[in-house]
Amino acid sequence: VAATSITAAQIEDLIRREAGELLESLTLFDEFIGQGIPEGSRSLAWALTFRAPERTLKDAEVQTRTEKIVHALQGELGVRQRTS
């Protein structure tokens, strides 16, 4: 959930920076404004695909990068992860 003043491009740039070289693709697939979302905010959802060209990734690697992304979004842009 992000303030409407924060652009999707700002969020995508931060995701790409924090995800690192294992991020293969990033796709915005949903935007919602309405019931359950605070006024002046919107809910945005991205699909992230991680891949290493020469090996299989471990769940813990992807989880660590995802946590790093969420932490940076909260700290730098005030974006919070939607829980419901």
N, CA and C atoms as an extended XYZ file, in Angstrom:
252
Properties=species:S:1:pos:R:3:atomname:S:1:resname:S:1:resid:I:1 pbc="F F F"
N         0.865       -1.166        0.000 N   VAL     1
C         0.000        0.000        0.000 CA  VAL     1
C         0.907        1.222        0.000 C   VAL     1
N         0.689        2.108       -0.954 N   ALA     2
C         1.545        3.282       -1.127 CA  ALA     2
C         0.697        4.533       -1.250 C   ALA     2
N         1.252        5.638       -0.828 N   ALA     3
C         0.605        6.930       -1.045 CA  ALA     3
C         0.469        7.146       -2.546 C   ALA     3
N        -0.628        7.781       -2.956 N   THR     4
C        -0.833        8.018       -4.381 CA  THR     4
C         0.235        8.937       -4.977 C   THR     4
N         0.952        9.657       -4.145 N   SER     5
C         2.026       10.531       -4.631 CA  SER     5
C         3.274        9.756       -5.045 C   SER     5
N         3.368        8.511       -4.634 N   ILE     6
C         4.515        7.664       -4.994 CA  ILE     6
C         4.172        6.941       -6.290 C   ILE     6
N         5.034        7.071       -7.271 N   THR     7
C         4.746        6.460       -8.570 CA  THR     7
C         5.134        4.978       -8.584 C   THR     7
N         4.489        4.253       -9.487 N   ALA     8
C         4.850        2.849       -9.673 CA  ALA     8
C         6.301        2.739      -10.121 C   ALA     8
N         6.768        3.694      -10.911 N   ALA     9
C         8.158        3.675      -11.377 CA  ALA     9
C         9.140        3.801      -10.215 C   ALA     9
N         8.815        4.633       -9.228 N   GLN    10
C         9.685        4.756       -8.043 CA  GLN    10
C         9.771        3.417       -7.316 C   GLN    10
N         8.647        2.770       -7.169 N   ILE    11
C         8.607        1.484       -6.477 CA  ILE    11
C         9.371        0.438       -7.278 C   ILE    11
N         9.148        0.393       -8.581 N   GLU    12
C         9.851       -0.579       -9.418 CA  GLU    12
C        11.363       -0.377       -9.379 C   GLU    12
N        11.800        0.868       -9.421 N   ASP    13
C        13.244        1.144       -9.353 CA  ASP    13
C        13.840        0.595       -8.063 C   ASP    13
N        13.148        0.817       -6.953 N   LEU    14
C        13.635        0.334       -5.666 CA  LEU    14
C        13.636       -1.203       -5.626 C   LEU    14
N        12.574       -1.821       -6.142 N   ILE    15
C        12.517       -3.294       -6.182 CA  ILE    15
C        13.692       -3.833       -6.982 C   ILE    15
N        13.917       -3.276       -8.160 N   ARG    16
C        15.022       -3.760       -9.005 CA  ARG    16
C        16.375       -3.599       -8.308 C   ARG    16
N        16.580       -2.469       -7.664 N   ARG    17
C        17.840       -2.218       -6.958 CA  ARG    17
C        18.053       -3.234       -5.837 C   ARG    17
N        17.034       -3.468       -5.036 N   GLU    18
C        17.172       -4.360       -3.888 CA  GLU    18
C        17.161       -5.838       -4.271 C   GLU    18
N        16.491       -6.188       -5.353 N   ALA    19
C        16.413       -7.586       -5.771 CA  ALA    19
C        17.740       -8.087       -6.327 C   ALA    19
N        18.466       -7.201       -6.973 N   GLY    20
C        19.768       -7.588       -7.497 CA  GLY    20
C        19.709       -8.365       -8.792 C   GLY    20
N        20.819       -9.004       -9.084 N   GLU    21
C        21.008       -9.656      -10.380 CA  GLU    21
C        20.145      -10.896      -10.592 C   GLU    21
N        19.547      -11.428       -9.539 N   LEU    22
C        18.720      -12.621       -9.693 CA  LEU    22
C        17.295      -12.310      -10.158 C   LEU    22
N        16.928      -11.041      -10.204 N   LEU    23
C        15.590      -10.677      -10.655 CA  LEU    23
C        15.533      -10.785      -12.173 C   LEU    23
N        14.726      -11.715      -12.656 N   GLU    24
C        14.593      -11.922      -14.093 CA  GLU    24
C        13.494      -11.041      -14.687 C   GLU    24
N        12.358      -10.942      -13.971 N   SER    25
C        11.266      -10.103      -14.469 CA  SER    25
C        10.472       -9.517      -13.316 C   SER    25
N         9.830       -8.399      -13.618 N   LEU    26
C         9.040       -7.662      -12.638 CA  LEU    26
C         7.826       -7.116      -13.383 C   LEU    26
N         6.625       -7.496      -12.943 N   THR    27
C         5.406       -7.093      -13.640 CA  THR    27
C         4.382       -6.564      -12.656 C   THR    27
N         3.923       -5.341      -12.872 N   LEU    28
C         2.818       -4.786      -12.094 CA  LEU    28
C         1.545       -5.425      -12.634 C   LEU    28
N         0.793       -6.122      -11.764 N   PHE    29
C        -0.399       -6.804      -12.261 CA  PHE    29
C        -1.695       -6.350      -11.610 C   PHE    29
N        -1.636       -5.475      -10.597 N   ASP    30
C        -2.879       -5.024       -9.981 CA  ASP    30
C        -2.691       -3.683       -9.305 C   ASP    30
N        -3.717       -2.852       -9.426 N   GLU    31
C        -3.796       -1.583       -8.703 CA  GLU    31
C        -5.223       -1.466       -8.189 C   GLU    31
N        -5.356       -1.160       -6.893 N   PHE    32
C        -6.685       -1.066       -6.297 CA  PHE    32
C        -6.760        0.154       -5.402 C   PHE    32
N        -7.835        0.912       -5.577 N   ILE    33
C        -8.173        2.028       -4.707 CA  ILE    33
C        -9.618        1.795       -4.293 C   ILE    33
N        -9.873        1.787       -3.008 N   GLY    34
C       -11.249        1.568       -2.568 CA  GLY    34
C       -11.314        1.059       -1.146 C   GLY    34
N       -12.384        0.323       -0.875 N   GLN    35
C       -12.656       -0.171        0.473 CA  GLN    35
C       -11.466       -0.938        1.046 C   GLN    35
N       -11.087       -0.568        2.261 N   GLY    36
C        -9.989       -1.226        2.951 CA  GLY    36
C        -8.640       -0.576        2.718 C   GLY    36
N        -8.580        0.383        1.784 N   ILE    37
C        -7.337        1.102        1.493 CA  ILE    37
C        -7.507        2.530        1.995 C   ILE    37
N        -6.585        3.023        2.815 N   PRO    38
C        -6.726        4.376        3.352 CA  PRO    38
C        -6.836        5.436        2.243 C   PRO    38
N        -7.583        6.484        2.514 N   GLU    39
C        -7.709        7.573        1.563 CA  GLU    39
C        -6.333        8.160        1.267 C   GLU    39
N        -6.102        8.469        0.006 N   GLY    40
C        -4.799        8.990       -0.407 CA  GLY    40
C        -3.771        7.904       -0.667 C   GLY    40
N        -4.230        6.647       -0.635 N   SER    41
C        -3.339        5.507       -0.858 CA  SER    41
C        -3.922        4.594       -1.922 C   SER    41
N        -3.078        3.697       -2.408 N   ARG    42
C        -3.515        2.664       -3.346 CA  ARG    42
C        -2.718        1.399       -3.085 C   ARG    42
N        -3.321        0.297       -3.435 N   SER    43
C        -2.664       -0.997       -3.301 CA  SER    43
C        -2.134       -1.391       -4.676 C   SER    43
N        -0.859       -1.716       -4.729 N   LEU    44
C        -0.212       -2.154       -5.960 CA  LEU    44
C         0.383       -3.533       -5.735 C   LEU    44
N         0.320       -4.376       -6.760 N   ALA    45
C         0.875       -5.726       -6.620 CA  ALA    45
C         1.753       -6.048       -7.827 C   ALA    45
N         2.923       -6.597       -7.536 N   TRP    46
C         3.877       -6.993       -8.566 CA  TRP    46
C         4.133       -8.489       -8.496 C   TRP    46
N         4.412       -9.065       -9.642 N   ALA    47
C         4.916      -10.435       -9.719 CA  ALA    47
C         6.413      -10.337       -9.988 C   ALA    47
N         7.193      -11.020       -9.184 N   LEU    48
C         8.638      -11.036       -9.336 CA  LEU    48
C         9.076      -12.455       -9.678 C   LEU    48
N         9.953      -12.573      -10.651 N   THR    49
C        10.538      -13.857      -11.008 CA  THR    49
C        12.036      -13.774      -10.787 C   THR    49
N        12.535      -14.666       -9.953 N   PHE    50
C        13.970      -14.743       -9.688 CA  PHE    50
C        14.531      -15.972      -10.391 C   PHE    50
N        15.738      -15.826      -10.956 N   ARG    51
C        16.367      -16.967      -11.625 CA  ARG    51
C        17.871      -16.772      -11.637 C   ARG    51
N        18.570      -17.857      -11.415 N   ALA    52
C        20.024      -17.876      -11.580 CA  ALA    52
C        20.301      -18.695      -12.833 C   ALA    52
N        21.127      -18.204      -13.731 N   PRO    53
C        21.319      -18.891      -15.012 CA  PRO    53
C        21.990      -20.260      -14.916 C   PRO    53
N        22.780      -20.484      -13.875 N   GLU    54
C        23.563      -21.721      -13.844 CA  GLU    54
C        23.259      -22.641      -12.673 C   GLU    54
N        22.189      -22.322      -11.923 N   ARG    55
C        21.873      -23.170      -10.774 CA  ARG    55
C        20.425      -22.958      -10.352 C   ARG    55
N        19.957      -23.821       -9.503 N   THR    56
C        18.621      -23.685       -8.930 CA  THR    56
C        18.716      -22.842       -7.666 C   THR    56
N        17.838      -21.866       -7.558 N   LEU    57
C        17.820      -21.028       -6.359 CA  LEU    57
C        17.208      -21.784       -5.191 C   LEU    57
N        17.654      -21.461       -4.016 N   LYS    58
C        17.087      -22.022       -2.794 CA  LYS    58
C        15.997      -21.076       -2.288 C   LYS    58
N        14.975      -21.640       -1.658 N   ASP    59
C        13.873      -20.833       -1.126 CA  ASP    59
C        14.387      -19.713       -0.226 C   ASP    59
N        15.380      -20.018        0.593 N   ALA    60
C        15.916      -19.036        1.536 CA  ALA    60
C        16.532      -17.835        0.807 C   ALA    60
N        17.135      -18.056       -0.352 N   GLU    61
C        17.719      -16.956       -1.120 CA  GLU    61
C        16.648      -15.982       -1.583 C   GLU    61
N        15.562      -16.526       -2.101 N   VAL    62
C        14.463      -15.694       -2.592 CA  VAL    62
C        13.789      -14.995       -1.416 C   VAL    62
N        13.586      -15.697       -0.327 N   GLN    63
C        12.959      -15.113        0.854 CA  GLN    63
C        13.794      -13.954        1.401 C   GLN    63
N        15.099      -14.122        1.453 N   THR    64
C        15.985      -13.065        1.938 CA  THR    64
C        15.890      -11.820        1.063 C   THR    64
N        15.879      -12.011       -0.240 N   ARG    65
C        15.767      -10.863       -1.152 CA  ARG    65
C        14.400      -10.198       -1.027 C   ARG    65
N        13.361      -10.989       -0.888 N   THR    66
C        12.014      -10.432       -0.729 CA  THR    66
C        11.920       -9.607        0.543 C   THR    66
N        12.461      -10.106        1.636 N   GLU    67
C        12.460       -9.362        2.898 CA  GLU    67
C        13.250       -8.063        2.767 C   GLU    67
N        14.358       -8.110        2.060 N   LYS    68
C        15.176       -6.916        1.830 CA  LYS    68
C        14.382       -5.867        1.041 C   LYS    68
N        13.646       -6.306        0.029 N   ILE    69
C        12.815       -5.406       -0.776 CA  ILE    69
C        11.737       -4.764        0.091 C   ILE    69
N        11.013       -5.565        0.855 N   VAL    70
C         9.934       -5.048        1.708 CA  VAL    70
C        10.485       -4.044        2.718 C   VAL    70
N        11.608       -4.356        3.322 N   HIS    71
C        12.222       -3.456        4.304 CA  HIS    71
C        12.600       -2.117        3.655 C   HIS    71
N        13.194       -2.168        2.476 N   ALA    72
C        13.586       -0.942        1.780 CA  ALA    72
C        12.361       -0.126        1.365 C   ALA    72
N        11.315       -0.790        0.901 N   LEU    73
C        10.089       -0.078        0.525 CA  LEU    73
C         9.508        0.663        1.722 C   LEU    73
N         9.501        0.005        2.863 N   GLN    74
C         8.971        0.631        4.075 CA  GLN    74
C         9.850        1.795        4.514 C   GLN    74
N        11.138        1.569        4.552 N   GLY    75
C        12.066        2.578        5.062 CA  GLY    75
C        12.251        3.778        4.162 C   GLY    75
N        12.315        3.555        2.856 N   GLU    76
C        12.626        4.646        1.925 CA  GLU    76
C        11.394        5.352        1.365 C   GLU    76
N        10.317        4.599        1.152 N   LEU    77
C         9.137        5.189        0.503 CA  LEU    77
C         7.892        5.180        1.390 C   LEU    77
N         7.969        4.543        2.542 N   GLY    78
C         6.802        4.465        3.403 CA  GLY    78
C         5.736        3.511        2.888 C   GLY    78
N         6.127        2.623        1.984 N   VAL    79
C         5.205        1.632        1.428 CA  VAL    79
C         5.111        0.471        2.396 C   VAL    79
N         3.908       -0.017        2.639 N   ARG    80
C         3.758       -1.157        3.536 CA  ARG    80
C         3.127       -2.324        2.798 C   ARG    80
N         3.460       -3.516        3.239 N   GLN    81
C         2.921       -4.719        2.634 CA  GLN    81
C         1.487       -4.906        3.101 C   GLN    81
N         0.600       -5.147        2.184 N   ARG    82
C        -0.813       -5.379        2.502 CA  ARG    82
C        -0.982       -6.799        3.005 C   ARG    82
N        -1.685       -6.945        4.117 N   THR    83
C        -1.826       -8.264        4.732 CA  THR    83
C        -3.170       -8.903        4.462 C   THR    83
N        -4.127       -8.156        3.964 N   SER    84
C        -5.435       -8.767        3.684 CA  SER    84
C        -5.935       -8.387        2.326 C   SER    84
